[in-house]
Amino acid sequence: MKTTTFKIAKMHCASCAVTIEKSLLKKVGVKSANVNYALAKASVEFEEDKIQESDLQNIVIAEGYEVVDENMRAEQSETNHSTIKMAANAELRRALYSISVGVLLMVVAMSNLQIPGDVMGINPALWLQALLAGMIVFGPGMEFHKVTLMQLRRGRANMDTLITIGTMSALFFSMWQMFLGGAVYFDAAAIITGFILLGRYFEALSKGRASQAIKKLLELGAKKAHRMNNDGSFEDVDVETLKIGDKVQVKPGEKIPLDGSVITGESSVDESMLTGESIPVSKKVLEMVYGATVNQTGVLVVKIEKLTGDTVLSQIIKLVEEAQQQKAPIQKLVDKIAGVFVPIVITIAFITFVIWYMITRDIALAFAPAVSVLVIACPCALGLATPTAILVGTGRGAKQGILIKNGEALERGRALDIIMLDKTGTLTKGEPSVTDVVAVSEGADTVLALSASLESSSEHPLAKAVITRATLGRLKLLQVAKFQSVTGKGIEGEIAGRQLFLGNARYIIENSTGKIPQDYERLSNEGKTTVILADSKNILGLVAIADVPRPEAKTAITGMHKLGLQVMMITGDNKRTAEAIGRELGIDLIEAEVLPEQKLAIVKSWQEKGKKVAFAGDGINDAPALTQADLGIAIGSGTDVAIEAGQIVLVGGGPEKILEAIHISRVTDRGIKQNLFWAFFYNFGAIPLAAFGFLNPIIASGAMAFSSVSVVLNSLRIKKM
């Protein structure tokens, strides 16, 4: 099974996309097909032994559309972008030309211009109007008629069919009326063509703005690299020429060309374009650096480990593209409506003509409302409502390191009742640190220096936290003799001839006559691991260690409450530690001493109560719970984006990104609903107005042209909401 994606040109409405989709699905070997009108892309899953990729593209071409050869490299994307812009400008020129001629025709008609003489008994001024209108209908308007003919050969109709019937009817009806001496609509034929072309120009511009996220991601990558030669010299080469194992030099201020590991040098690197985190990350030998991130301070030599298509940036682009290509569940209903929309409109237009003629017995009076019905109907607005909102929403998330995998995630984020957060690494920093140093019979710095000196010989997981705190305080570590470790209790050793003990209360009581201070119980009740430093007679002081909450955690929890969510913390820690952190952060519910496999059961139990559950946690250890939850938010470590579980992947970050992910999903879903409301309201409101004769064909065509633009502009609001 293989999946291919290719761009399609000349799609003019949602029903075009539905038509192509149906044609692809009819072919043997095609498992699934998804044609996105807003992106102008098709994604097809097929069996290679039954059908080839070229066959799929030929199906699209046979339907009257064009397949665009697209390469995802950044510089080629820029070329594509300028080509699209040139095509849009050409559309604008055709539109302005058509409207100008239409206005001229309108002036001629309204001024009742007469040219001396006659041709076939008709004033030359009318022949001039017919000629000018024909130049527009069969000139700039020809693109509509070509697609209409292709569709009619297959017994189908789309948006182009409505335009063709409307403009051709206006032209040929006017020519007929010209011989009968009745009212003519030559100006309508030209202006309708112009307005529709103008609307498509603005729609293309708006869609381009909506889909800039991918283009901006592509532009992030470096173009050149300083590759090291065998003699130690450097040469500037294109990034595409680099191979795995090549060594490149990266100077301060330059972009790292591709993913790799540092082999010489130390520096800080700005990874904000991948993670959304503004604080630079320090890098030293053997640590990974990522393509498109910016080296800031030192000179690095990096060994290339990933080629262009395999970098973290490439994975992010792929995830964003896949999300934008997929349809939200509500889009399936919209597609069904779009599939029958055009035939229904043609039927309504015919009925309108018949009823008006029966009432007035005047073909001219019956003609205008029928044409208005044809040109005011707009399946484009329906087709753009969902995908443009998804385009903008996923693009906004990608800029902040929030990768939304599909439109379904956006819908699910709207109706949540409770969010479950894994404590370690999500609400807390994920690594222990010293929170308190309590001086008893010695000063705080002395207590910390002596404790760190003892811990320097220990292999206990908490030892690093004490040593790090002492190092940050520029405290000198002393030589330790006769070091011993007593499992489950503590450590001891001799410093400057003085026997010292560091451990829990039971261990100190066994080895010292000093009295345990009350601060020990207080700190322990706060959920902190507290060790006591003592000699044989005195308590010297206390050191408290804990996995402290992230600084932004409390604000994020408050934000979740404002969204109407209950917040639950799930942790393997003991109940006392969990409750202490829960109180500090204002968490509603706490599940402590939970094994990894029990998280799935907790999610299920709340779902059985009828609650919609979001779960945020590690993409590997919490995979079952992430998959079971109504909305799974997988938190990658650093720049890890290759996470299968969950509908949303966070590239680094903590609870503030979880809150932002839910916010983005909600504003995007709201945008989709607003777009659909407008699209349906427009069509179901405008068509009756046209049928009852309240809108002439020119006004109707203008309304249709700008209805889809309004949908795209509303989607663009998601960027700032």
C-alpha positions as CSV (number, residue, x, y, z in Angstrom):
1,M,0.0,0.0,0.0
2,K,1.3,3.4,-1.0
3,T,0.2,7.0,-0.4
4,T,0.8,9.8,-2.9
5,T,0.0,13.5,-2.8
6,F,-0.2,15.9,-5.7
7,K,-1.5,19.4,-6.5
8,I,-4.5,20.0,-8.8
9,A,-5.1,23.1,-10.8
10,K,-8.3,24.5,-12.3
11,M,-10.6,23.4,-9.3
12,H,-13.1,26.1,-9.0
13,C,-15.5,24.9,-6.3
14,A,-16.1,22.2,-3.6
15,S,-18.1,20.1,-6.0
16,C,-15.0,19.9,-8.3
17,A,-13.2,18.3,-5.4
18,V,-16.0,15.9,-4.7
19,T,-16.2,14.9,-8.4
20,I,-12.4,14.1,-8.5
21,E,-12.7,12.2,-5.3
22,K,-15.5,10.0,-6.6
23,S,-13.7,9.3,-9.8
24,L,-10.6,8.2,-8.0
25,L,-12.5,6.0,-5.6
26,K,-14.2,4.1,-8.5
27,K,-10.8,2.7,-9.7
28,V,-9.7,-0.8,-8.6
29,G,-6.8,-0.6,-6.3
30,V,-7.6,2.8,-4.7
31,K,-8.3,2.3,-1.0
32,S,-8.9,5.9,-0.1
33,A,-8.9,9.4,-1.7
34,N,-9.1,12.8,-0.2
35,V,-9.3,15.9,-2.3
36,N,-8.9,19.2,-0.5
37,Y,-10.3,22.2,-2.3
38,A,-8.7,24.8,-0.1
39,L,-5.2,23.3,-0.5
40,A,-5.8,22.2,-4.2
41,K,-4.3,18.8,-3.3
42,A,-5.2,15.2,-3.6
43,S,-4.0,12.5,-1.2
44,V,-4.6,8.9,-2.5
45,E,-3.8,5.6,-0.8
46,F,-3.5,2.8,-3.4
47,E,-2.2,-0.7,-4.1
48,E,0.9,-0.5,-6.4
49,D,0.3,-3.9,-8.0
50,K,-3.2,-2.8,-9.2
51,I,-2.8,0.9,-10.2
52,Q,0.1,3.3,-10.7
53,E,0.5,6.9,-9.6
54,S,0.5,8.1,-13.2
55,D,-2.9,6.4,-13.7
56,L,-4.3,8.3,-10.7
57,Q,-3.0,11.6,-12.2
58,N,-4.5,10.7,-15.6
59,I,-7.9,10.2,-14.0
60,V,-7.7,13.8,-12.7
61,I,-6.6,15.1,-16.1
62,A,-9.4,13.2,-17.8
63,E,-11.9,15.1,-15.6
64,G,-10.7,18.4,-17.1
65,Y,-8.2,19.4,-14.4
66,E,-4.5,19.8,-14.3
67,V,-1.9,18.0,-12.1
68,V,0.9,20.2,-10.9
69,D,4.4,18.6,-10.4
70,E,5.3,19.7,-6.9
71,N,8.6,19.3,-5.1
72,M,8.8,20.2,-1.4
73,R,12.2,21.8,-1.4
74,A,12.2,25.3,-0.1
75,E,13.6,27.1,-3.2
76,Q,11.2,25.2,-5.5
77,S,8.4,26.1,-3.2
78,E,9.3,29.8,-3.6
79,T,9.3,29.3,-7.4
80,N,5.9,27.7,-7.2
81,H,4.7,30.6,-5.0
82,S,5.8,33.2,-7.5
83,T,4.2,31.2,-10.3
84,I,0.9,31.1,-8.4
85,K,1.2,34.9,-7.8
86,M,1.7,35.5,-11.6
87,A,-1.3,33.3,-12.4
88,A,-3.4,35.3,-9.8
89,N,-2.3,38.6,-11.3
90,A,-3.2,37.3,-14.8
91,E,-6.7,36.4,-13.4
92,L,-6.9,40.0,-12.0
93,R,-6.1,41.5,-15.4
94,R,-8.8,39.3,-17.0
95,A,-11.3,40.3,-14.3
96,L,-10.6,44.0,-14.7
97,Y,-10.8,43.8,-18.4
98,S,-14.1,42.0,-18.3
99,I,-15.6,44.4,-15.7
100,S,-14.4,47.4,-17.7
101,V,-16.0,46.1,-20.9
102,G,-19.2,45.3,-18.9
103,V,-19.3,48.9,-17.5
104,L,-18.9,50.2,-21.0
105,L,-21.7,48.1,-22.2
106,M,-23.9,49.3,-19.3
107,V,-23.2,52.9,-20.2
108,V,-24.0,52.3,-23.8
109,A,-27.2,50.6,-22.9
110,M,-28.3,53.2,-20.4
111,S,-27.5,56.1,-22.7
112,N,-29.5,54.4,-25.5
113,L,-26.6,55.1,-27.8
114,Q,-27.5,54.9,-31.5
115,I,-25.1,54.6,-34.4
116,P,-26.4,55.8,-37.8
117,G,-27.5,53.0,-40.1
118,D,-28.6,49.4,-39.5
119,V,-27.4,45.9,-40.1
120,M,-30.1,43.3,-40.7
121,G,-32.6,45.9,-39.4
122,I,-30.7,46.3,-36.1
123,N,-28.8,49.4,-35.0
124,P,-25.0,48.9,-35.1
125,A,-24.8,49.9,-31.4
126,L,-26.5,46.6,-30.5
127,W,-24.2,44.6,-32.7
128,L,-21.3,46.4,-31.0
129,Q,-22.7,45.4,-27.6
130,A,-23.1,41.8,-28.8
131,L,-19.5,41.7,-30.1
132,L,-18.0,43.1,-26.9
133,A,-20.0,40.7,-24.7
134,G,-19.0,37.8,-26.9
135,M,-15.3,38.8,-26.6
136,I,-15.6,38.5,-22.8
137,V,-17.8,35.4,-22.6
138,F,-15.6,33.5,-25.1
139,G,-12.3,35.2,-24.0
140,P,-11.6,35.4,-20.3
141,G,-14.7,33.4,-19.6
142,M,-13.6,30.5,-21.8
143,E,-11.9,28.7,-18.8
144,F,-15.4,28.1,-17.3
145,H,-16.8,26.7,-20.5
146,K,-13.9,24.2,-21.1
147,V,-14.4,22.6,-17.7
148,T,-18.2,22.6,-18.2
149,L,-17.9,20.7,-21.5
150,M,-15.5,18.2,-19.9
151,Q,-18.0,17.7,-17.1
152,L,-21.1,17.4,-19.4
153,R,-19.4,14.6,-21.4
154,R,-19.4,12.6,-18.1
155,G,-22.9,13.7,-17.2
156,R,-21.7,15.9,-14.3
157,A,-22.1,19.5,-13.3
158,N,-20.1,21.8,-11.1
159,M,-19.7,25.5,-10.3
160,D,-18.4,26.2,-13.8
161,T,-21.6,24.7,-15.2
162,L,-23.7,27.4,-13.3
163,I,-21.4,30.2,-14.7
164,T,-21.5,28.8,-18.2
165,I,-25.3,28.5,-18.2
166,G,-25.7,31.9,-16.7
167,T,-23.3,33.9,-19.0
168,M,-24.2,31.9,-22.2
169,S,-27.9,32.4,-21.4
170,A,-27.4,36.2,-20.9
171,L,-25.4,36.4,-24.2
172,F,-27.6,34.3,-26.5
173,F,-30.9,35.4,-24.9
174,S,-29.8,39.0,-25.5
175,M,-29.0,38.3,-29.1
176,W,-32.4,36.7,-29.6
177,Q,-34.1,39.7,-27.9
178,M,-32.0,42.0,-30.1
179,F,-33.9,40.6,-33.2
180,L,-37.3,40.9,-31.3
181,G,-36.6,44.4,-30.1
182,G,-36.8,43.4,-26.4
183,A,-34.5,44.0,-23.4
184,V,-30.9,42.8,-23.6
185,Y,-28.4,41.7,-20.9
186,F,-25.1,42.0,-22.8
187,D,-23.6,44.0,-19.9
188,A,-24.7,41.3,-17.4
189,A,-22.8,38.6,-19.4
190,A,-19.6,40.6,-19.3
191,I,-19.8,41.9,-15.7
192,I,-20.8,38.4,-14.3
193,T,-17.7,37.0,-15.9
194,G,-15.6,39.8,-14.5
195,F,-17.0,39.6,-11.0
196,I,-16.5,35.9,-10.8
197,L,-12.9,36.2,-12.0
198,L,-12.3,39.0,-9.5
199,G,-13.7,36.9,-6.7
200,R,-11.4,34.0,-7.6
201,Y,-8.5,36.4,-7.6
202,F,-9.3,37.6,-4.0
203,E,-10.0,34.0,-3.0
204,A,-6.6,32.9,-4.2
205,L,-4.9,35.7,-2.3
206,S,-6.8,34.9,0.9
207,K,-6.1,31.1,0.6
208,G,-2.4,32.0,0.0
209,R,-2.4,33.9,3.3
210,A,-4.2,31.1,5.1
211,S,-1.6,28.5,3.9
212,Q,1.6,30.4,4.6
213,A,2.5,28.2,7.6
214,I,4.0,25.5,5.4
215,K,5.8,28.1,3.2
216,K,7.3,29.8,6.3
217,L,8.4,26.4,7.7
218,L,10.1,25.6,4.4
219,E,11.9,28.9,4.4
220,L,13.4,28.2,7.9
221,G,16.1,25.8,6.5
222,A,19.6,26.9,5.8
223,K,20.6,27.2,2.1
224,K,24.4,26.9,2.4
225,A,26.8,25.1,4.8
226,H,30.6,25.3,5.6
227,R,31.7,21.7,4.9
228,M,35.0,20.5,6.3
229,N,37.4,19.0,3.8
230,N,39.9,16.2,4.6
231,D,42.7,18.8,5.0
232,G,40.7,20.7,7.7
233,S,39.8,23.6,5.4
234,F,36.2,24.6,4.8
235,E,34.2,25.2,1.6
236,D,30.7,26.6,1.1
237,V,28.3,24.1,-0.4
238,D,24.5,23.7,-0.9
239,V,22.8,22.0,2.0
240,E,21.3,19.4,-0.5
241,T,24.8,18.2,-1.3
242,L,25.6,17.2,2.3
243,K,25.8,13.5,3.2
244,I,25.6,11.6,6.5
245,G,29.0,11.8,8.2
246,D,30.0,15.2,6.7
247,K,31.3,17.7,9.2
248,V,30.2,21.3,9.0
249,Q,31.2,24.4,10.8
250,V,28.5,26.7,12.2
251,K,29.5,30.2,13.2
252,P,27.5,32.4,15.6
253,G,24.4,33.8,14.0
254,E,24.2,31.1,11.4
255,K,21.6,28.4,10.9
256,I,22.5,24.8,11.6
257,P,22.1,23.2,8.2
258,L,20.9,19.7,9.1
259,D,20.4,17.5,12.2
260,G,23.6,16.3,13.7
261,S,25.8,16.0,16.8
262,V,28.4,18.4,18.1
263,I,31.9,17.1,17.8
264,T,33.8,20.3,18.8
265,G,32.8,23.5,20.5
266,E,30.2,24.8,22.9
267,S,27.4,27.2,22.3
268,S,23.8,28.2,23.0
269,V,21.3,27.5,20.2
270,D,17.9,29.2,19.5
271,E,15.4,26.3,19.0
272,S,12.3,28.5,19.1
273,M,11.4,27.9,15.4
274,L,10.9,24.2,16.3
275,T,9.8,24.3,19.9
276,G,8.3,27.7,20.4
277,E,10.6,28.1,23.5
278,S,12.4,31.5,23.5
279,I,15.2,30.5,25.9
280,P,18.3,29.3,24.1
281,V,19.5,25.8,24.8
282,S,23.2,25.2,25.7
283,K,25.0,22.6,23.5
284,K,28.3,20.8,24.1
285,V,30.2,17.9,22.5
286,L,28.1,14.8,21.7
287,E,24.7,16.7,22.1
288,M,22.2,16.8,19.2
289,V,21.5,20.0,17.3
290,Y,18.8,20.5,14.7
291,G,18.5,21.9,11.2
292,A,17.1,25.4,10.9
293,T,17.9,26.3,14.5
294,V,20.2,29.3,15.0
295,N,23.7,29.1,16.6
296,Q,24.2,32.0,18.9
297,T,27.4,32.3,20.8
298,G,30.3,29.8,20.0
299,V,31.6,28.2,16.9
300,L,30.4,24.6,16.5
301,V,31.6,21.7,14.3
302,V,28.7,19.4,13.7
303,K,28.6,15.9,12.3
304,I,25.6,15.4,10.0
305,E,23.3,12.6,11.0
306,K,20.1,13.3,9.1
307,L,19.5,14.3,5.5
308,T,17.0,16.9,4.4
309,G,13.9,14.7,4.3
310,D,14.6,13.1,7.7
311,T,15.2,16.1,9.9
312,V,13.0,17.2,12.8
313,L,11.9,20.2,10.6
314,S,10.9,17.9,7.8
315,Q,8.9,15.8,10.3
316,I,7.1,18.9,11.5
317,I,6.3,20.0,7.9
318,K,5.0,16.5,7.1
319,L,2.8,16.4,10.2
320,V,1.4,19.9,9.5
321,E,0.8,19.0,5.8
322,E,-1.0,15.8,6.7
323,A,-3.2,17.6,9.2
324,Q,-4.1,20.2,6.7
325,Q,-4.9,17.6,4.0
326,Q,-7.2,15.6,6.3
327,K,-10.9,16.5,6.6
328,A,-12.7,17.2,9.8
329,P,-15.7,14.9,10.4
330,I,-18.2,17.6,9.7
331,Q,-16.6,18.1,6.2
332,K,-18.0,14.7,5.1
333,L,-21.5,16.1,5.5
334,V,-20.6,19.3,3.6
335,D,-19.1,17.2,0.8
336,K,-22.3,15.3,0.4
337,I,-24.3,18.6,0.1
338,A,-21.7,20.0,-2.3
339,G,-22.1,16.8,-4.5
340,V,-25.8,17.5,-5.1
341,F,-25.7,21.3,-4.8
342,V,-25.2,22.2,-8.5
343,P,-28.0,20.0,-9.9
344,I,-30.4,21.3,-7.3
345,V,-29.5,24.9,-8.2
346,I,-30.0,24.3,-11.9
347,T,-33.4,22.7,-11.0
348,I,-34.3,25.8,-8.9
349,A,-33.3,28.1,-11.7
350,F,-35.5,26.2,-14.2
351,I,-38.5,26.2,-11.9
352,T,-37.9,30.0,-11.3
353,F,-38.0,30.6,-15.0
354,V,-41.2,28.5,-15.5
355,I,-43.1,30.2,-12.6
356,W,-42.1,33.7,-13.6
357,Y,-43.1,33.0,-17.2
358,M,-46.4,31.5,-16.1
359,I,-47.1,34.7,-14.0
360,T,-45.9,37.4,-16.4
361,R,-46.1,35.7,-19.8
362,D,-42.9,37.7,-20.5
363,I,-39.7,35.7,-21.3
364,A,-37.4,38.7,-20.5
365,L,-39.0,39.1,-17.0
366,A,-38.6,35.4,-16.4
367,F,-35.1,35.2,-17.6
368,A,-33.4,37.7,-15.2
369,P,-34.3,35.9,-11.9
370,A,-33.4,32.5,-13.3
371,V,-29.9,33.8,-14.3
372,S,-29.6,35.4,-10.8
373,V,-30.3,32.0,-9.2
374,L,-27.6,30.4,-11.3
375,V,-24.9,33.0,-10.6
376,I,-25.5,33.7,-6.9
377,A,-25.3,30.1,-5.7
378,C,-21.9,29.4,-4.2
379,P,-20.7,25.9,-3.3
380,C,-17.2,27.4,-3.0
381,A,-18.1,29.0,0.4
382,L,-19.2,25.5,1.6
383,G,-16.0,23.9,0.4
384,L,-13.7,26.5,1.9
385,A,-15.5,26.7,5.3
386,T,-13.7,23.8,7.0
387,P,-10.3,23.4,5.3
388,T,-9.3,27.1,5.5
389,A,-10.0,27.2,9.2
390,I,-7.9,24.0,9.7
391,L,-5.1,25.6,7.5
392,V,-4.9,28.6,9.8
393,G,-5.4,26.7,13.1
394,T,-2.7,24.1,12.4
395,G,-0.3,26.8,11.0
396,R,-0.8,28.8,14.2
397,G,0.0,25.8,16.3
398,A,3.1,24.8,14.3
399,K,4.7,28.2,15.0
400,Q,4.4,27.5,18.7
401,G,5.6,23.8,18.6
402,I,2.0,22.5,18.8
403,L,1.5,19.9,16.0
404,I,-2.2,19.2,15.4
405,K,-2.5,15.9,13.5
406,N,-6.0,16.2,12.1
407,G,-9.2,18.1,12.0
408,E,-10.9,15.7,14.3
409,A,-8.6,16.9,17.1
410,L,-9.9,20.4,16.6
411,E,-13.5,19.2,17.0
412,R,-12.7,17.1,20.1
413,G,-11.0,20.0,21.8
414,R,-14.3,21.9,21.9
415,A,-16.3,19.5,24.1
416,L,-13.9,18.4,26.9
417,D,-15.0,18.0,30.5
418,I,-11.8,16.9,32.2
419,I,-8.1,17.0,31.4
420,M,-5.7,14.5,33.0
421,L,-2.1,15.6,33.4
422,D,0.9,13.3,34.1
423,K,2.9,15.0,36.9
424,T,6.5,14.3,36.1
425,G,7.8,16.3,33.2
426,T,4.4,17.9,32.5
427,L,3.5,19.8,35.6
428,T,7.0,19.5,37.2
429,K,10.4,20.0,35.7
430,G,11.0,16.2,35.7
431,E,14.3,16.4,37.6
432,P,14.8,16.9,41.4
433,S,16.3,20.1,42.7
434,V,17.1,21.5,46.1
435,T,14.2,23.6,47.4
436,D,15.3,24.4,51.0
437,V,18.5,24.5,53.0
438,V,17.8,24.9,56.8
439,A,20.6,25.9,59.1
440,V,20.5,24.4,62.6
441,S,23.9,24.4,64.3
442,E,25.9,25.4,61.2
443,G,25.4,28.1,58.5
444,A,23.3,27.2,55.4
445,D,26.4,27.4,53.0
446,T,28.3,25.1,55.3
447,V,25.4,22.6,55.5
448,L,25.1,22.6,51.7
449,A,28.9,22.3,51.1
450,L,29.3,19.4,53.5
451,S,26.2,17.6,52.1
452,A,27.4,18.0,48.5
453,S,30.8,16.8,49.5
454,L,29.3,13.6,50.9
455,E,26.9,13.2,47.9
456,S,29.8,13.5,45.5
457,S,30.8,9.9,46.4
458,S,27.2,8.7,46.2
459,E,25.3,7.1,43.3
460,H,21.8,8.1,44.7
461,P,19.5,9.7,42.1
462,L,19.1,12.8,44.4
463,A,22.8,13.3,44.9
464,K,23.1,15.3,41.6
465,A,20.5,17.9,42.8
466,V,22.6,18.7,46.0
467,I,25.9,18.9,44.1
468,T,24.3,21.1,41.4
469,R,23.0,23.5,44.0
470,A,26.4,23.7,45.7
471,T,28.1,24.3,42.3
472,L,25.7,27.1,41.4
473,G,26.5,28.7,44.8
474,R,30.2,28.4,44.0
475,L,30.8,26.4,47.1
476,K,34.0,24.3,47.4
477,L,33.6,20.5,47.8
478,L,35.8,18.9,50.4
479,Q,37.7,15.6,50.4
480,V,35.7,12.7,51.9
481,A,37.4,9.7,53.6
482,K,35.9,6.4,54.9
483,F,32.7,6.9,52.7
484,Q,29.9,4.4,53.3
485,S,26.4,4.1,51.9
486,V,23.6,2.4,53.8
487,T,20.8,1.4,51.4
488,G,17.4,3.0,52.2
489,K,18.9,5.1,55.0
490,G,21.7,7.4,54.1
491,I,25.5,7.9,53.7
492,E,28.4,8.8,56.0
493,G,32.0,9.8,55.7
494,E,34.9,11.7,57.3
495,I,35.6,15.3,56.3
496,A,38.6,17.0,57.9
497,G,38.7,14.4,60.6
498,R,35.0,14.9,61.5
499,Q,32.5,11.9,61.0
500,L,29.3,13.2,59.3
501,F,26.0,11.5,58.6
502,L,23.5,12.4,55.9
503,G,20.1,10.6,55.6
504,N,16.6,10.1,56.8
505,A,15.4,10.6,60.4
506,R,15.7,6.9,61.3
507,Y,19.3,6.8,60.2
508,I,20.3,10.0,62.1
509,I,18.6,8.8,65.3
510,E,20.7,5.7,65.1
511,N,24.0,7.6,64.7
512,S,23.5,11.0,66.5
513,T,22.3,12.2,69.8
514,G,21.0,15.4,68.3
515,K,17.3,16.2,68.3
516,I,15.4,16.1,65.0
517,P,14.1,19.6,64.3
518,Q,10.4,20.4,63.6
519,D,11.3,21.7,60.1
520,Y,11.9,18.1,59.1
521,E,8.3,17.1,59.6
522,R,7.1,20.4,57.9
523,L,9.2,19.8,54.8
524,S,8.2,16.2,54.6
525,N,4.5,17.1,54.8
526,E,5.1,19.4,51.8
527,G,6.0,16.3,49.8
528,K,9.7,17.0,49.8
529,T,12.4,14.4,50.3
530,T,14.3,15.8,53.3
531,V,17.8,14.7,54.4
532,I,19.4,15.6,57.7
533,L,23.1,16.4,58.1
534,A,24.6,15.5,61.6
535,D,27.6,14.5,63.5
536,S,27.6,12.2,66.4
537,K,26.3,14.9,68.8
538,N,24.6,17.7,66.8
539,I,22.1,18.3,64.0
540,L,24.0,20.6,61.5
541,G,21.0,21.3,59.2
542,L,18.5,20.0,56.7
543,V,18.4,19.8,52.9
544,A,15.0,19.4,51.1
545,I,14.8,18.1,47.6
546,A,11.7,17.9,45.3
547,D,10.7,17.7,41.7
548,V,9.4,21.3,41.6
549,P,6.5,22.5,39.6
550,R,7.2,24.4,36.3
551,P,7.0,28.1,36.9
552,E,4.1,28.4,34.3
553,A,2.1,25.5,35.7
554,K,-0.1,27.4,38.1
555,T,-1.1,30.0,35.5
556,A,-1.9,27.2,33.0
557,I,-4.1,25.3,35.5
558,T,-6.0,28.6,36.2
559,G,-6.4,29.0,32.4
560,M,-7.8,25.5,32.1
561,H,-10.3,26.2,34.9
562,K,-11.4,29.3,33.0
563,L,-12.1,27.1,30.0
564,G,-14.5,25.1,32.2
565,L,-12.2,22.0,32.6
566,Q,-11.7,19.9,35.6
567,V,-8.0,19.2,36.1
568,M,-6.7,15.9,37.4
569,M,-3.0,15.1,38.2
570,I,-1.9,11.5,37.8
571,T,1.4,10.4,39.3
572,G,3.3,7.4,40.6
573,D,4.5,9.5,43.6
574,N,3.2,8.9,47.1
575,K,-0.1,10.5,48.1
576,R,1.6,13.1,50.4
577,T,3.9,14.4,47.7
578,A,1.2,14.5,45.2
579,E,-1.3,16.3,47.4
580,A,1.4,18.9,48.3
581,I,2.0,19.7,44.6
582,G,-1.8,19.6,43.9
583,R,-2.5,22.2,46.6
584,E,0.3,24.4,45.3
585,L,-1.0,24.4,41.8
586,G,-4.8,24.4,42.5
587,I,-5.5,21.0,41.0
588,D,-9.0,19.6,41.5
589,L,-8.4,15.9,41.5
590,I,-5.4,13.8,42.3
591,E,-4.6,10.1,41.5
592,A,-1.4,9.1,43.3
593,E,0.7,5.9,43.4
594,V,-0.6,5.1,39.9
595,L,1.3,2.5,37.8
596,P,1.7,3.3,34.1
597,E,-0.7,0.6,33.1
598,Q,-3.4,1.9,35.5
599,K,-3.6,5.3,33.6
600,L,-5.6,3.6,30.8
601,A,-8.2,2.3,33.4
602,I,-8.6,5.8,34.9
603,V,-9.3,7.3,31.5
604,K,-11.9,4.6,30.7
605,S,-13.6,5.0,34.1
606,W,-14.3,8.7,33.5
607,Q,-15.4,8.0,29.9
608,E,-17.9,5.5,31.3
609,K,-19.3,8.3,33.4
610,G,-20.1,10.1,30.2
611,K,-17.2,12.6,30.4
612,K,-15.1,13.8,27.5
613,V,-11.5,13.2,28.6
614,A,-8.2,14.8,27.4
615,F,-5.0,13.2,28.5
616,A,-1.6,14.8,28.3
617,G,1.6,12.8,28.9
618,D,4.7,11.1,27.6
619,G,4.3,9.9,24.0
620,I,5.8,6.5,24.8
621,N,5.0,5.5,28.4
622,D,1.5,6.9,28.3
623,A,0.6,5.7,24.7
624,P,-2.4,3.5,25.8
625,A,-4.0,6.3,27.8
626,L,-3.3,8.9,25.0
627,T,-4.9,6.6,22.4
628,Q,-8.0,5.9,24.6
629,A,-8.6,9.5,25.6
630,D,-11.1,11.6,23.5
631,L,-8.2,14.0,23.0
632,G,-4.6,12.7,23.4
633,I,-1.9,15.3,23.8
634,A,1.6,13.7,23.5
635,I,4.5,15.7,25.0
636,G,7.7,15.1,23.1
637,S,11.0,15.4,24.9
638,G,12.9,18.3,23.4
639,T,12.4,18.1,19.6
640,D,10.8,14.6,19.5
641,V,7.9,14.8,17.0
642,A,7.8,11.2,15.9
643,I,5.0,10.2,18.3
644,E,2.2,7.9,17.0
645,A,-0.1,8.2,20.0
646,G,-2.4,11.2,20.5
647,Q,-4.0,13.7,18.1
648,I,-1.8,16.6,19.2
649,V,2.0,16.5,19.7
650,L,3.8,19.2,21.7
651,V,7.4,19.8,20.7
652,G,8.8,20.3,24.2
653,G,7.1,22.7,26.6
654,G,4.7,22.1,29.5
655,P,1.2,22.9,30.7
656,E,1.2,26.3,29.0
657,K,1.4,24.6,25.6
658,I,-1.4,22.2,26.6
659,L,-3.6,25.2,27.5
660,E,-2.7,26.8,24.2
661,A,-3.4,23.6,22.2
662,I,-6.9,23.4,23.7
663,H,-7.4,27.1,23.0
664,I,-6.3,26.8,19.4
665,S,-8.6,23.7,18.9
666,R,-11.6,25.7,20.3
667,V,-11.1,28.9,18.3
668,T,-10.5,26.9,15.1
669,D,-13.6,24.8,15.7
670,R,-15.6,28.0,16.4
671,G,-14.2,29.4,13.1
672,I,-15.4,26.3,11.3
673,K,-18.9,26.6,12.7
674,Q,-19.0,30.4,11.9
675,N,-17.8,29.7,8.3
676,L,-20.4,26.9,7.8
677,F,-23.2,29.1,9.2
678,W,-22.3,31.9,6.9
679,A,-22.0,29.6,3.8
680,F,-25.3,27.9,4.5
681,F,-27.0,31.2,5.5
682,Y,-25.7,32.8,2.3
683,N,-26.9,30.1,0.0
684,F,-30.2,29.4,1.6
685,G,-30.9,33.1,2.0
686,A,-29.5,34.4,-1.3
687,I,-31.1,31.8,-3.7
688,P,-34.7,32.6,-2.6
689,L,-34.0,36.4,-2.9
690,A,-32.7,35.9,-6.4
691,A,-35.6,33.6,-7.3
692,F,-38.2,36.2,-6.1
693,G,-36.5,38.8,-8.3
694,F,-35.0,41.0,-5.6
695,L,-31.5,40.7,-7.1
696,N,-30.5,41.4,-10.7
697,P,-27.9,39.1,-12.3
698,I,-25.0,41.6,-11.9
699,I,-25.6,42.1,-8.1
700,A,-26.0,38.4,-7.7
701,S,-22.7,37.6,-9.4
702,G,-20.9,40.2,-7.2
703,A,-22.4,38.6,-4.1
704,M,-21.3,35.1,-5.2
705,A,-17.8,36.3,-6.0
706,F,-17.2,37.7,-2.5
707,S,-19.0,35.1,-0.4
708,S,-16.1,32.7,-0.5
709,V,-13.6,35.5,0.2
710,S,-15.5,36.4,3.4
711,V,-15.2,32.8,4.6
712,V,-11.4,32.8,4.1
713,L,-11.1,36.2,5.8
714,N,-13.0,34.9,8.8
715,S,-10.6,31.9,8.9
716,L,-7.6,34.3,9.0
717,R,-9.0,35.8,12.2
718,I,-8.0,32.5,14.0
719,K,-4.4,33.7,13.8
720,K,-5.1,36.4,16.3
721,M,-7.9,35.0,18.4
